[in-house]
Amino acid sequence: MARPRPEKQQEETKPAPAQPATRTVLSMQLRIGDRFSDETGAWEVVGRPYTTEGGKIVHARVQRVGQPASVEVRSWDAFKRISVRRATTEEGS
């Protein structure tokens, strides 16, 4: 006697659009396009980070999100970790 065919499982619904991944990175690992928030508001990195003081201080050009006229240079200790939102995820991490 033949067995009844198993019912097909319903396919899962499509996942929601990808949200920017929140990561904690060292200040030297900042990338152009990273966004972070502090007590003054939301900021976006618009320039590559560079170091001074023998690699102990990290600087990066940032601007307020959506306000290109508000460019500043921000500084952090090189070992400081910053919570950022990245639009792309890194492969292999």
N, C-alpha and C positions, 0 to 999 in steps of 0.2 A: 504494500500500500504506500502511495506517495505521501510525503510530508507536505503540509501546507507551507507556502512560501512565507518567509519572514517579511514583516512590513518594513517599508523603507523608513529610515529615520528622517525626520524633517531637518532640512539644512538650517544652520544657525543664521540669525539675521546678520546683516552687515554690521561691522563694528562702527562706532561713531568716528567722525573725522579725527585724524591724529592731532592730539593736543601737544603743544610744545613740551618737551621733556624737561623736568626740573632736575638740575644736578648741582652738586656742590663741588667746585673746582678751585684749585689754587689760582691766585690772581694772575700768575704768569700764563695760565692756560686759557685765559679769556680769548674769545674769537670775535671777529666782526659779526654783528648781528645778535650777539648774546644780550639778553635783557635781564635787569636786576632792579630791585626796589630798595630804597632806604627811607630815612625819615623825611626826605625832601620830595619823594615821588618816584616814578618809574623812569628808568634810564636804559638806553641802548648803546652798546659799544660800537663806535664808528671808526676806530683806528686801532691798529695792532698794538699790543702792549710792548713797552720797552722798559729796561731797568736802568737805575742809577745807583750811586753809592756802593759800587762793587757788587751789584746784583741783589742788594737788600731791599730796595724800594722799587715797586712796579708802578708805572704810569700808563694810562690809556685815555684816549679821547672818547668822550661819551656825550650824548645829547638826550634831552628829554624825548620820550616817545612821541612822535608826531610833531615835534617842534624843531626843525633843523636850525633855527637861529640860536638855539640855546646850547651851543657846544661848550664843553668844559674839559679840562684835563683833571682826572681823578687819580689819586695815589693811594697805594696800599702797601703794607709790609709784604715781602715776597712769600712768606709762609702763611699769610692770611687766606682763609677759605671763604669763597663767595658763592651764594646760592643764585644760580642763573637759570633762565629758561632758554633752551635751545630749540630752534625750529627743526633741526635734523638730529637724528640719533647717530651715535658712533657705532660702527660695526665692530663686533668682537668684544664689547664691554658689557 
